[in-house]
């Protein structure tokens, strides 16, 4: 178990990000969750809110300043739960790239440049830069952008249909029960717990790991079994 760690998270106010924050705060070893947001959020114990303009040209540099300060108090991991999910159809391709690749990439570079070793990235099932499906293609491009930054430890999470999520229609969740494997259902609480487990249990490991539904469920159980 990683003792006395902190987490810097981008996208922590979203559905999956919120689940990840809740699971991190339920882990006694987590000393602090630092949430980067565009607007102030309500105060919460062990949560520090830093308001930054994610679209600013110096967002990466400001992230680096913040990450350096958090690192001065002990181990730090970074998490990106940024994603528009089902709302992506309303976005142009350039808007999606700016968010998923531009903003997430700037956040990742800022963290890496000051020595954050572990990065957890929310992506999606089927993501690859060569996909003919726009969303899967952009998610794949995001993965490649973060991969090229060369974190010591990179964990990519590729959920299928996320249930328990306000943005997932009931009928989609029902359909997901019929879809096997990586494209089927996963509860967002389990997804959030698997991110917390990666940080609490695997931060000292090296290399890249990609986890789809079954692996995320198994990882979440690992955290449940820790005394």
mmCIF file of the C-alpha atoms, coordinates in Angstrom:
data_MODEL
# 
_entry.id   MODEL 
# 
loop_
_atom_site.group_PDB 
_atom_site.id 
_atom_site.type_symbol 
_atom_site.label_atom_id 
_atom_site.label_alt_id 
_atom_site.label_comp_id 
_atom_site.label_asym_id 
_atom_site.label_entity_id 
_atom_site.label_seq_id 
_atom_site.pdbx_PDB_ins_code 
_atom_site.Cartn_x 
_atom_site.Cartn_y 
_atom_site.Cartn_z 
_atom_site.occupancy 
_atom_site.B_iso_or_equiv 
_atom_site.pdbx_formal_charge 
_atom_site.auth_seq_id 
_atom_site.auth_comp_id 
_atom_site.auth_asym_id 
_atom_site.auth_atom_id 
_atom_site.pdbx_PDB_model_num 
ATOM 1   C CA . UNK A 1 1   ? 0.000   0.000  0.000   1.00 0.00 ? 1   UNK A CA 1 
ATOM 2   C CA . UNK A 1 2   ? 1.335   3.427  -0.971  1.00 0.00 ? 2   UNK A CA 1 
ATOM 3   C CA . UNK A 1 3   ? 1.569   5.359  2.299   1.00 0.00 ? 3   UNK A CA 1 
ATOM 4   C CA . UNK A 1 4   ? 0.646   9.047  2.615   1.00 0.00 ? 4   UNK A CA 1 
ATOM 5   C CA . UNK A 1 5   ? 0.101   9.867  -1.043  1.00 0.00 ? 5   UNK A CA 1 
ATOM 6   C CA . UNK A 1 6   ? -1.609  12.825 -2.679  1.00 0.00 ? 6   UNK A CA 1 
ATOM 7   C CA . UNK A 1 7   ? -3.426  12.986 -5.999  1.00 0.00 ? 7   UNK A CA 1 
ATOM 8   C CA . UNK A 1 8   ? -3.774  15.836 -8.472  1.00 0.00 ? 8   UNK A CA 1 
ATOM 9   C CA . UNK A 1 9   ? -6.869  15.293 -10.588 1.00 0.00 ? 9   UNK A CA 1 
ATOM 10  C CA . UNK A 1 10  ? -8.233  16.978 -13.680 1.00 0.00 ? 10  UNK A CA 1 
ATOM 11  C CA . UNK A 1 11  ? -11.893 16.271 -14.424 1.00 0.00 ? 11  UNK A CA 1 
ATOM 12  C CA . UNK A 1 12  ? -12.692 15.485 -10.802 1.00 0.00 ? 12  UNK A CA 1 
ATOM 13  C CA . UNK A 1 13  ? -16.072 17.243 -10.916 1.00 0.00 ? 13  UNK A CA 1 
ATOM 14  C CA . UNK A 1 14  ? -17.412 14.906 -13.603 1.00 0.00 ? 14  UNK A CA 1 
ATOM 15  C CA . UNK A 1 15  ? -19.290 11.661 -13.021 1.00 0.00 ? 15  UNK A CA 1 
ATOM 16  C CA . UNK A 1 16  ? -16.287 9.312  -13.208 1.00 0.00 ? 16  UNK A CA 1 
ATOM 17  C CA . UNK A 1 17  ? -13.939 11.873 -11.681 1.00 0.00 ? 17  UNK A CA 1 
ATOM 18  C CA . UNK A 1 18  ? -16.292 12.316 -8.745  1.00 0.00 ? 18  UNK A CA 1 
ATOM 19  C CA . UNK A 1 19  ? -16.391 8.553  -8.206  1.00 0.00 ? 19  UNK A CA 1 
ATOM 20  C CA . UNK A 1 20  ? -12.584 8.426  -8.277  1.00 0.00 ? 20  UNK A CA 1 
ATOM 21  C CA . UNK A 1 21  ? -12.325 11.288 -5.765  1.00 0.00 ? 21  UNK A CA 1 
ATOM 22  C CA . UNK A 1 22  ? -14.800 9.558  -3.421  1.00 0.00 ? 22  UNK A CA 1 
ATOM 23  C CA . UNK A 1 23  ? -12.833 6.307  -3.545  1.00 0.00 ? 23  UNK A CA 1 
ATOM 24  C CA . UNK A 1 24  ? -9.535  8.107  -2.993  1.00 0.00 ? 24  UNK A CA 1 
ATOM 25  C CA . UNK A 1 25  ? -10.930 9.912  0.056   1.00 0.00 ? 25  UNK A CA 1 
ATOM 26  C CA . UNK A 1 26  ? -12.156 6.565  1.397   1.00 0.00 ? 26  UNK A CA 1 
ATOM 27  C CA . UNK A 1 27  ? -8.537  5.377  1.333   1.00 0.00 ? 27  UNK A CA 1 
ATOM 28  C CA . UNK A 1 28  ? -6.896  6.385  4.615   1.00 0.00 ? 28  UNK A CA 1 
ATOM 29  C CA . UNK A 1 29  ? -3.453  6.550  3.007   1.00 0.00 ? 29  UNK A CA 1 
ATOM 30  C CA . UNK A 1 30  ? -4.539  9.414  0.750   1.00 0.00 ? 30  UNK A CA 1 
ATOM 31  C CA . UNK A 1 31  ? -3.420  12.595 2.492   1.00 0.00 ? 31  UNK A CA 1 
ATOM 32  C CA . UNK A 1 32  ? -4.961  15.026 -0.003  1.00 0.00 ? 32  UNK A CA 1 
ATOM 33  C CA . UNK A 1 33  ? -6.835  15.267 -3.289  1.00 0.00 ? 33  UNK A CA 1 
ATOM 34  C CA . UNK A 1 34  ? -5.967  18.393 -5.264  1.00 0.00 ? 34  UNK A CA 1 
ATOM 35  C CA . UNK A 1 35  ? -8.704  19.172 -7.774  1.00 0.00 ? 35  UNK A CA 1 
ATOM 36  C CA . UNK A 1 36  ? -7.956  21.476 -10.687 1.00 0.00 ? 36  UNK A CA 1 
ATOM 37  C CA . UNK A 1 37  ? -11.202 23.113 -11.809 1.00 0.00 ? 37  UNK A CA 1 
ATOM 38  C CA . UNK A 1 38  ? -12.277 26.077 -13.900 1.00 0.00 ? 38  UNK A CA 1 
ATOM 39  C CA . UNK A 1 39  ? -14.705 27.290 -11.215 1.00 0.00 ? 39  UNK A CA 1 
ATOM 40  C CA . UNK A 1 40  ? -14.598 27.065 -7.403  1.00 0.00 ? 40  UNK A CA 1 
ATOM 41  C CA . UNK A 1 41  ? -16.248 24.040 -5.803  1.00 0.00 ? 41  UNK A CA 1 
ATOM 42  C CA . UNK A 1 42  ? -17.756 23.530 -2.348  1.00 0.00 ? 42  UNK A CA 1 
ATOM 43  C CA . UNK A 1 43  ? -15.183 22.897 0.415   1.00 0.00 ? 43  UNK A CA 1 
ATOM 44  C CA . UNK A 1 44  ? -14.599 19.271 1.349   1.00 0.00 ? 44  UNK A CA 1 
ATOM 45  C CA . UNK A 1 45  ? -12.328 17.645 3.919   1.00 0.00 ? 45  UNK A CA 1 
ATOM 46  C CA . UNK A 1 46  ? -8.909  16.592 2.508   1.00 0.00 ? 46  UNK A CA 1 
ATOM 47  C CA . UNK A 1 47  ? -9.781  18.202 -0.835  1.00 0.00 ? 47  UNK A CA 1 
ATOM 48  C CA . UNK A 1 48  ? -7.926  21.281 -2.064  1.00 0.00 ? 48  UNK A CA 1 
ATOM 49  C CA . UNK A 1 49  ? -9.454  23.154 -4.968  1.00 0.00 ? 49  UNK A CA 1 
ATOM 50  C CA . UNK A 1 50  ? -7.188  25.051 -7.360  1.00 0.00 ? 50  UNK A CA 1 
ATOM 51  C CA . UNK A 1 51  ? -8.941  27.145 -10.010 1.00 0.00 ? 51  UNK A CA 1 
ATOM 52  C CA . UNK A 1 52  ? -6.988  27.364 -13.267 1.00 0.00 ? 52  UNK A CA 1 
ATOM 53  C CA . UNK A 1 53  ? -7.863  28.365 -16.809 1.00 0.00 ? 53  UNK A CA 1 
ATOM 54  C CA . UNK A 1 54  ? -7.334  25.066 -18.604 1.00 0.00 ? 54  UNK A CA 1 
ATOM 55  C CA . UNK A 1 55  ? -7.448  26.837 -21.970 1.00 0.00 ? 55  UNK A CA 1 
ATOM 56  C CA . UNK A 1 56  ? -4.665  29.287 -21.131 1.00 0.00 ? 56  UNK A CA 1 
ATOM 57  C CA . UNK A 1 57  ? -1.355  29.123 -22.965 1.00 0.00 ? 57  UNK A CA 1 
ATOM 58  C CA . UNK A 1 58  ? 0.487   28.694 -19.653 1.00 0.00 ? 58  UNK A CA 1 
ATOM 59  C CA . UNK A 1 59  ? -1.773  25.962 -18.238 1.00 0.00 ? 59  UNK A CA 1 
ATOM 60  C CA . UNK A 1 60  ? 1.032   23.385 -18.370 1.00 0.00 ? 60  UNK A CA 1 
ATOM 61  C CA . UNK A 1 61  ? 3.426   25.714 -16.538 1.00 0.00 ? 61  UNK A CA 1 
ATOM 62  C CA . UNK A 1 62  ? 0.848   26.531 -13.857 1.00 0.00 ? 62  UNK A CA 1 
ATOM 63  C CA . UNK A 1 63  ? 0.176   22.838 -13.408 1.00 0.00 ? 63  UNK A CA 1 
ATOM 64  C CA . UNK A 1 64  ? 3.910   22.265 -12.958 1.00 0.00 ? 64  UNK A CA 1 
ATOM 65  C CA . UNK A 1 65  ? 4.110   24.925 -10.230 1.00 0.00 ? 65  UNK A CA 1 
ATOM 66  C CA . UNK A 1 66  ? 1.213   23.296 -8.399  1.00 0.00 ? 66  UNK A CA 1 
ATOM 67  C CA . UNK A 1 67  ? 2.573   19.764 -8.807  1.00 0.00 ? 67  UNK A CA 1 
ATOM 68  C CA . UNK A 1 68  ? 5.990   20.809 -7.511  1.00 0.00 ? 68  UNK A CA 1 
ATOM 69  C CA . UNK A 1 69  ? 4.412   22.247 -4.361  1.00 0.00 ? 69  UNK A CA 1 
ATOM 70  C CA . UNK A 1 70  ? 2.314   19.119 -3.740  1.00 0.00 ? 70  UNK A CA 1 
ATOM 71  C CA . UNK A 1 71  ? 5.366   16.900 -4.335  1.00 0.00 ? 71  UNK A CA 1 
ATOM 72  C CA . UNK A 1 72  ? 7.275   18.790 -1.658  1.00 0.00 ? 72  UNK A CA 1 
ATOM 73  C CA . UNK A 1 73  ? 5.016   17.129 0.933   1.00 0.00 ? 73  UNK A CA 1 
ATOM 74  C CA . UNK A 1 74  ? 5.387   13.545 -0.300  1.00 0.00 ? 74  UNK A CA 1 
ATOM 75  C CA . UNK A 1 75  ? 4.467   11.141 -3.121  1.00 0.00 ? 75  UNK A CA 1 
ATOM 76  C CA . UNK A 1 76  ? 2.019   12.392 -5.747  1.00 0.00 ? 76  UNK A CA 1 
ATOM 77  C CA . UNK A 1 77  ? 0.094   10.701 -8.548  1.00 0.00 ? 77  UNK A CA 1 
ATOM 78  C CA . UNK A 1 78  ? -1.833  12.470 -11.320 1.00 0.00 ? 78  UNK A CA 1 
ATOM 79  C CA . UNK A 1 79  ? -5.219  11.514 -12.744 1.00 0.00 ? 79  UNK A CA 1 
ATOM 80  C CA . UNK A 1 80  ? -7.124  12.729 -15.781 1.00 0.00 ? 80  UNK A CA 1 
ATOM 81  C CA . UNK A 1 81  ? -10.826 11.888 -15.827 1.00 0.00 ? 81  UNK A CA 1 
ATOM 82  C CA . UNK A 1 82  ? -11.548 14.422 -18.557 1.00 0.00 ? 82  UNK A CA 1 
ATOM 83  C CA . UNK A 1 83  ? -14.036 13.257 -21.149 1.00 0.00 ? 83  UNK A CA 1 
ATOM 84  C CA . UNK A 1 84  ? -17.298 14.288 -22.771 1.00 0.00 ? 84  UNK A CA 1 
ATOM 85  C CA . UNK A 1 85  ? -18.588 10.760 -23.390 1.00 0.00 ? 85  UNK A CA 1 
ATOM 86  C CA . UNK A 1 86  ? -22.083 10.667 -24.890 1.00 0.00 ? 86  UNK A CA 1 
ATOM 87  C CA . UNK A 1 87  ? -22.021 14.430 -25.430 1.00 0.00 ? 87  UNK A CA 1 
ATOM 88  C CA . UNK A 1 88  ? -19.218 14.163 -27.983 1.00 0.00 ? 88  UNK A CA 1 
ATOM 89  C CA . UNK A 1 89  ? -21.683 14.177 -30.891 1.00 0.00 ? 89  UNK A CA 1 
ATOM 90  C CA . UNK A 1 90  ? -22.400 17.838 -30.200 1.00 0.00 ? 90  UNK A CA 1 
ATOM 91  C CA . UNK A 1 91  ? -18.708 18.785 -30.379 1.00 0.00 ? 91  UNK A CA 1 
ATOM 92  C CA . UNK A 1 92  ? -16.666 19.406 -33.496 1.00 0.00 ? 92  UNK A CA 1 
ATOM 93  C CA . UNK A 1 93  ? -13.573 17.291 -34.011 1.00 0.00 ? 93  UNK A CA 1 
ATOM 94  C CA . UNK A 1 94  ? -11.333 20.285 -33.322 1.00 0.00 ? 94  UNK A CA 1 
ATOM 95  C CA . UNK A 1 95  ? -13.171 21.029 -30.063 1.00 0.00 ? 95  UNK A CA 1 
ATOM 96  C CA . UNK A 1 96  ? -12.768 17.426 -28.964 1.00 0.00 ? 96  UNK A CA 1 
ATOM 97  C CA . UNK A 1 97  ? -9.077  17.437 -29.812 1.00 0.00 ? 97  UNK A CA 1 
ATOM 98  C CA . UNK A 1 98  ? -8.527  20.679 -27.924 1.00 0.00 ? 98  UNK A CA 1 
ATOM 99  C CA . UNK A 1 99  ? -10.023 19.179 -24.780 1.00 0.00 ? 99  UNK A CA 1 
ATOM 100 C CA . UNK A 1 100 ? -8.985  15.548 -24.946 1.00 0.00 ? 100 UNK A CA 1 
ATOM 101 C CA . UNK A 1 101 ? -5.519  16.040 -26.432 1.00 0.00 ? 101 UNK A CA 1 
ATOM 102 C CA . UNK A 1 102 ? -4.646  19.694 -25.832 1.00 0.00 ? 102 UNK A CA 1 
ATOM 103 C CA . UNK A 1 103 ? -5.851  20.207 -22.258 1.00 0.00 ? 103 UNK A CA 1 
ATOM 104 C CA . UNK A 1 104 ? -5.087  16.693 -21.023 1.00 0.00 ? 104 UNK A CA 1 
ATOM 105 C CA . UNK A 1 105 ? -1.683  16.769 -22.725 1.00 0.00 ? 105 UNK A CA 1 
ATOM 106 C CA . UNK A 1 106 ? -0.790  20.110 -21.118 1.00 0.00 ? 106 UNK A CA 1 
ATOM 107 C CA . UNK A 1 107 ? -1.840  18.792 -17.696 1.00 0.00 ? 107 UNK A CA 1 
ATOM 108 C CA . UNK A 1 108 ? 0.221   15.632 -18.172 1.00 0.00 ? 108 UNK A CA 1 
ATOM 109 C CA . UNK A 1 109 ? 3.320   17.530 -19.303 1.00 0.00 ? 109 UNK A CA 1 
ATOM 110 C CA . UNK A 1 110 ? 3.128   19.891 -16.347 1.00 0.00 ? 110 UNK A CA 1 
ATOM 111 C CA . UNK A 1 111 ? 2.971   16.977 -13.921 1.00 0.00 ? 111 UNK A CA 1 
ATOM 112 C CA . UNK A 1 112 ? 5.739   15.017 -15.627 1.00 0.00 ? 112 UNK A CA 1 
ATOM 113 C CA . UNK A 1 113 ? 8.113   17.957 -15.904 1.00 0.00 ? 113 UNK A CA 1 
ATOM 114 C CA . UNK A 1 114 ? 8.426   18.305 -12.129 1.00 0.00 ? 114 UNK A CA 1 
ATOM 115 C CA . UNK A 1 115 ? 8.772   14.614 -11.370 1.00 0.00 ? 115 UNK A CA 1 
ATOM 116 C CA . UNK A 1 116 ? 5.297   13.081 -10.978 1.00 0.00 ? 116 UNK A CA 1 
ATOM 117 C CA . UNK A 1 117 ? 5.954   9.455  -11.876 1.00 0.00 ? 117 UNK A CA 1 
ATOM 118 C CA . UNK A 1 118 ? 2.465   7.919  -12.090 1.00 0.00 ? 118 UNK A CA 1 
ATOM 119 C CA . UNK A 1 119 ? -0.335  9.051  -14.392 1.00 0.00 ? 119 UNK A CA 1 
ATOM 120 C CA . UNK A 1 120 ? -3.819  7.523  -14.623 1.00 0.00 ? 120 UNK A CA 1 
ATOM 121 C CA . UNK A 1 121 ? -5.717  8.266  -17.829 1.00 0.00 ? 121 UNK A CA 1 
ATOM 122 C CA . UNK A 1 122 ? -9.420  7.763  -18.472 1.00 0.00 ? 122 UNK A CA 1 
ATOM 123 C CA . UNK A 1 123 ? -9.980  6.646  -22.055 1.00 0.00 ? 123 UNK A CA 1 
ATOM 124 C CA . UNK A 1 124 ? -12.620 4.357  -23.597 1.00 0.00 ? 124 UNK A CA 1 
ATOM 125 C CA . UNK A 1 125 ? -13.017 0.811  -24.909 1.00 0.00 ? 125 UNK A CA 1 
ATOM 126 C CA . UNK A 1 126 ? -11.829 0.371  -28.470 1.00 0.00 ? 126 UNK A CA 1 
ATOM 127 C CA . UNK A 1 127 ? -9.670  3.481  -28.498 1.00 0.00 ? 127 UNK A CA 1 
ATOM 128 C CA . UNK A 1 128 ? -6.997  3.640  -31.176 1.00 0.00 ? 128 UNK A CA 1 
ATOM 129 C CA . UNK A 1 129 ? -5.689  6.484  -33.300 1.00 0.00 ? 129 UNK A CA 1 
ATOM 130 C CA . UNK A 1 130 ? -6.400  4.424  -36.419 1.00 0.00 ? 130 UNK A CA 1 
ATOM 131 C CA . UNK A 1 131 ? -10.123 3.937  -35.699 1.00 0.00 ? 131 UNK A CA 1 
ATOM 132 C CA . UNK A 1 132 ? -12.682 5.104  -38.267 1.00 0.00 ? 132 UNK A CA 1 
ATOM 133 C CA . UNK A 1 133 ? -14.977 6.023  -35.348 1.00 0.00 ? 133 UNK A CA 1 
ATOM 134 C CA . UNK A 1 134 ? -14.291 9.645  -34.451 1.00 0.00 ? 134 UNK A CA 1 
ATOM 135 C CA . UNK A 1 135 ? -14.550 9.342  -30.660 1.00 0.00 ? 135 UNK A CA 1 
ATOM 136 C CA . UNK A 1 136 ? -12.432 6.171  -30.484 1.00 0.00 ? 136 UNK A CA 1 
ATOM 137 C CA . UNK A 1 137 ? -9.871  7.777  -32.798 1.00 0.00 ? 137 UNK A CA 1 
ATOM 138 C CA . UNK A 1 138 ? -9.532  10.905 -30.662 1.00 0.00 ? 138 UNK A CA 1 
ATOM 139 C CA . UNK A 1 139 ? -9.308  8.830  -27.484 1.00 0.00 ? 139 UNK A CA 1 
ATOM 140 C CA . UNK A 1 140 ? -6.535  6.840  -29.133 1.00 0.00 ? 140 UNK A CA 1 
ATOM 141 C CA . UNK A 1 141 ? -4.758  10.048 -30.080 1.00 0.00 ? 141 UNK A CA 1 
ATOM 142 C CA . UNK A 1 142 ? -5.065  11.211 -26.466 1.00 0.00 ? 142 UNK A CA 1 
ATOM 143 C CA . UNK A 1 143 ? -3.522  7.961  -25.269 1.00 0.00 ? 143 UNK A CA 1 
ATOM 144 C CA . UNK A 1 144 ? -0.640  8.387  -27.698 1.00 0.00 ? 144 UNK A CA 1 
ATOM 145 C CA . UNK A 1 145 ? -0.070  11.997 -26.611 1.00 0.00 ? 145 UNK A CA 1 
ATOM 146 C CA . UNK A 1 146 ? 0.209   11.008 -22.952 1.00 0.00 ? 146 UNK A CA 1 
ATOM 147 C CA . UNK A 1 147 ? 2.203   7.868  -23.780 1.00 0.00 ? 147 UNK A CA 1 
ATOM 148 C CA . UNK A 1 148 ? 4.796   10.000 -25.585 1.00 0.00 ? 148 UNK A CA 1 
ATOM 149 C CA . UNK A 1 149 ? 5.384   12.027 -22.409 1.00 0.00 ? 149 UNK A CA 1 
ATOM 150 C CA . UNK A 1 150 ? 7.017   8.909  -20.936 1.00 0.00 ? 150 UNK A CA 1 
ATOM 151 C CA . UNK A 1 151 ? 5.742   8.648  -17.385 1.00 0.00 ? 151 UNK A CA 1 
ATOM 152 C CA . UNK A 1 152 ? 7.484   6.051  -15.241 1.00 0.00 ? 152 UNK A CA 1 
ATOM 153 C CA . UNK A 1 153 ? 4.062   4.484  -14.668 1.00 0.00 ? 153 UNK A CA 1 
ATOM 154 C CA . UNK A 1 154 ? 1.132   5.014  -17.035 1.00 0.00 ? 154 UNK A CA 1 
ATOM 155 C CA . UNK A 1 155 ? -2.222  3.353  -16.335 1.00 0.00 ? 155 UNK A CA 1 
ATOM 156 C CA . UNK A 1 156 ? -4.855  3.664  -19.059 1.00 0.00 ? 156 UNK A CA 1 
ATOM 157 C CA . UNK A 1 157 ? -8.464  2.877  -18.143 1.00 0.00 ? 157 UNK A CA 1 
ATOM 158 C CA . UNK A 1 158 ? -10.738 1.856  -21.023 1.00 0.00 ? 158 UNK A CA 1 
ATOM 159 C CA . UNK A 1 159 ? -14.285 1.356  -19.736 1.00 0.00 ? 159 UNK A CA 1 
ATOM 160 C CA . UNK A 1 160 ? -17.124 0.149  -21.889 1.00 0.00 ? 160 UNK A CA 1 
ATOM 161 C CA . UNK A 1 161 ? -20.628 1.424  -21.070 1.00 0.00 ? 161 UNK A CA 1 
ATOM 162 C CA . UNK A 1 162 ? -20.435 3.271  -17.758 1.00 0.00 ? 162 UNK A CA 1 
ATOM 163 C CA . UNK A 1 163 ? -23.564 2.604  -15.679 1.00 0.00 ? 163 UNK A CA 1 
ATOM 164 C CA . UNK A 1 164 ? -24.576 4.537  -12.586 1.00 0.00 ? 164 UNK A CA 1 
ATOM 165 C CA . UNK A 1 165 ? -23.698 7.598  -14.635 1.00 0.00 ? 165 UNK A CA 1 
ATOM 166 C CA . UNK A 1 166 ? -26.171 10.438 -15.183 1.00 0.00 ? 166 UNK A CA 1 
ATOM 167 C CA . UNK A 1 167 ? -25.047 10.709 -18.797 1.00 0.00 ? 167 UNK A CA 1 
ATOM 168 C CA . UNK A 1 168 ? -25.760 7.060  -19.623 1.00 0.00 ? 168 UNK A CA 1 
ATOM 169 C CA . UNK A 1 169 ? -29.415 6.506  -20.631 1.00 0.00 ? 169 UNK A CA 1 
ATOM 170 C CA . UNK A 1 170 ? -31.179 3.597  -18.919 1.00 0.00 ? 170 UNK A CA 1 
ATOM 171 C CA . UNK A 1 171 ? -31.752 1.827  -22.227 1.00 0.00 ? 171 UNK A CA 1 
ATOM 172 C CA . UNK A 1 172 ? -28.028 1.973  -23.013 1.00 0.00 ? 172 UNK A CA 1 
ATOM 173 C CA . UNK A 1 173 ? -27.235 0.324  -19.690 1.00 0.00 ? 173 UNK A CA 1 
ATOM 174 C CA . UNK A 1 174 ? -29.810 -2.364 -20.436 1.00 0.00 ? 174 UNK A CA 1 
ATOM 175 C CA . UNK A 1 175 ? -28.230 -2.924 -23.837 1.00 0.00 ? 175 UNK A CA 1 
ATOM 176 C CA . UNK A 1 176 ? -24.817 -3.118 -22.193 1.00 0.00 ? 176 UNK A CA 1 
ATOM 177 C CA . UNK A 1 177 ? -25.951 -6.176 -20.260 1.00 0.00 ? 177 UNK A CA 1 
ATOM 178 C CA . UNK A 1 178 ? -26.158 -7.984 -23.583 1.00 0.00 ? 178 UNK A CA 1 
ATOM 179 C CA . UNK A 1 179 ? -22.713 -6.893 -24.746 1.00 0.00 ? 179 UNK A CA 1 
ATOM 180 C CA . UNK A 1 180 ? -19.888 -9.153 -23.566 1.00 0.00 ? 180 UNK A CA 1 
ATOM 181 C CA . UNK A 1 181 ? -16.368 -8.197 -22.594 1.00 0.00 ? 181 UNK A CA 1 
ATOM 182 C CA . UNK A 1 182 ? -14.709 -4.833 -22.791 1.00 0.00 ? 182 UNK A CA 1 
ATOM 183 C CA . UNK A 1 183 ? -17.622 -3.027 -24.486 1.00 0.00 ? 183 UNK A CA 1 
ATOM 184 C CA . UNK A 1 184 ? -20.206 -4.079 -21.889 1.00 0.00 ? 184 UNK A CA 1 
ATOM 185 C CA . UNK A 1 185 ? -21.248 -2.459 -18.630 1.00 0.00 ? 185 UNK A CA 1 
ATOM 186 C CA . UNK A 1 186 ? -19.058 -1.289 -15.776 1.00 0.00 ? 186 UNK A CA 1 
ATOM 187 C CA . UNK A 1 187 ? -20.369 0.628  -12.779 1.00 0.00 ? 187 UNK A CA 1 
ATOM 188 C CA . UNK A 1 188 ? -18.745 4.019  -12.350 1.00 0.00 ? 188 UNK A CA 1 
ATOM 189 C CA . UNK A 1 189 ? -18.099 3.291  -8.652  1.00 0.00 ? 189 UNK A CA 1 
ATOM 190 C CA . UNK A 1 190 ? -16.031 0.263  -9.649  1.00 0.00 ? 190 UNK A CA 1 
ATOM 191 C CA . UNK A 1 191 ? -14.230 2.351  -12.257 1.00 0.00 ? 191 UNK A CA 1 
ATOM 192 C CA . UNK A 1 192 ? -13.472 5.013  -9.641  1.00 0.00 ? 192 UNK A CA 1 
ATOM 193 C CA . UNK A 1 193 ? -12.306 2.371  -7.162  1.00 0.00 ? 193 UNK A CA 1 
ATOM 194 C CA . UNK A 1 194 ? -9.998  0.811  -9.745  1.00 0.00 ? 194 UNK A CA 1 
ATOM 195 C CA . UNK A 1 195 ? -8.308  4.185  -10.272 1.00 0.00 ? 195 UNK A CA 1 
ATOM 196 C CA . UNK A 1 196 ? -7.865  4.557  -6.508  1.00 0.00 ? 196 UNK A CA 1 
ATOM 197 C CA . UNK A 1 197 ? -6.497  1.014  -6.332  1.00 0.00 ? 197 UNK A CA 1 
ATOM 198 C CA . UNK A 1 198 ? -3.955  1.657  -9.088  1.00 0.00 ? 198 UNK A CA 1 
ATOM 199 C CA . UNK A 1 199 ? -2.590  4.573  -7.070  1.00 0.00 ? 199 UNK A CA 1 
ATOM 200 C CA . UNK A 1 200 ? -2.750  2.947  -3.643  1.00 0.00 ? 200 UNK A CA 1 
ATOM 201 C CA . UNK A 1 201 ? -1.341  -0.434 -4.697  1.00 0.00 ? 201 UNK A CA 1 
ATOM 202 C CA . UNK A 1 202 ? 0.714   0.001  -7.872  1.00 0.00 ? 202 UNK A CA 1 
ATOM 203 C CA . UNK A 1 203 ? 2.308   3.465  -7.848  1.00 0.00 ? 203 UNK A CA 1 
ATOM 204 C CA . UNK A 1 204 ? 5.815   2.070  -7.371  1.00 0.00 ? 204 UNK A CA 1 
ATOM 205 C CA . UNK A 1 205 ? 5.580   -0.161 -10.436 1.00 0.00 ? 205 UNK A CA 1 
ATOM 206 C CA . UNK A 1 206 ? 6.950   0.889  -13.797 1.00 0.00 ? 206 UNK A CA 1 
ATOM 207 C CA . UNK A 1 207 ? 5.787   0.691  -17.388 1.00 0.00 ? 207 UNK A CA 1 
ATOM 208 C CA . UNK A 1 208 ? 2.391   0.987  -19.024 1.00 0.00 ? 208 UNK A CA 1 
ATOM 209 C CA . UNK A 1 209 ? -0.734  -0.967 -18.198 1.00 0.00 ? 209 UNK A CA 1 
ATOM 210 C CA . UNK A 1 210 ? -4.074  -0.814 -20.025 1.00 0.00 ? 210 UNK A CA 1 
ATOM 211 C CA . UNK A 1 211 ? -7.134  -2.003 -18.145 1.00 0.00 ? 211 UNK A CA 1 
ATOM 212 C CA . UNK A 1 212 ? -10.506 -2.830 -19.650 1.00 0.00 ? 212 UNK A CA 1 
ATOM 213 C CA . UNK A 1 213 ? -13.689 -3.850 -17.833 1.00 0.00 ? 213 UNK A CA 1 
ATOM 214 C CA . UNK A 1 214 ? -12.640 -7.225 -16.404 1.00 0.00 ? 214 UNK A CA 1 
ATOM 215 C CA . UNK A 1 215 ? -9.238  -5.961 -15.272 1.00 0.00 ? 215 UNK A CA 1 
ATOM 216 C CA . UNK A 1 216 ? -10.768 -2.885 -13.642 1.00 0.00 ? 216 UNK A CA 1 
ATOM 217 C CA . UNK A 1 217 ? -13.248 -5.007 -11.715 1.00 0.00 ? 217 UNK A CA 1 
ATOM 218 C CA . UNK A 1 218 ? -10.428 -7.260 -10.518 1.00 0.00 ? 218 UNK A CA 1 
ATOM 219 C CA . UNK A 1 219 ? -8.325  -4.269 -9.511  1.00 0.00 ? 219 UNK A CA 1 
ATOM 220 C CA . UNK A 1 220 ? -11.209 -2.733 -7.569  1.00 0.00 ? 220 UNK A CA 1 
ATOM 221 C CA . UNK A 1 221 ? -11.547 -5.990 -5.639  1.00 0.00 ? 221 UNK A CA 1 
ATOM 222 C CA . UNK A 1 222 ? -7.869  -5.769 -4.691  1.00 0.00 ? 222 UNK A CA 1 
ATOM 223 C CA . UNK A 1 223 ? -8.551  -2.497 -2.909  1.00 0.00 ? 223 UNK A CA 1 
ATOM 224 C CA . UNK A 1 224 ? -11.599 -4.007 -1.193  1.00 0.00 ? 224 UNK A CA 1 
ATOM 225 C CA . UNK A 1 225 ? -9.470  -6.818 0.196   1.00 0.00 ? 225 UNK A CA 1 
ATOM 226 C CA . UNK A 1 226 ? -6.804  -4.585 1.747   1.00 0.00 ? 226 UNK A CA 1 
ATOM 227 C CA . UNK A 1 227 ? -7.217  -4.503 5.559   1.00 0.00 ? 227 UNK A CA 1 
# 
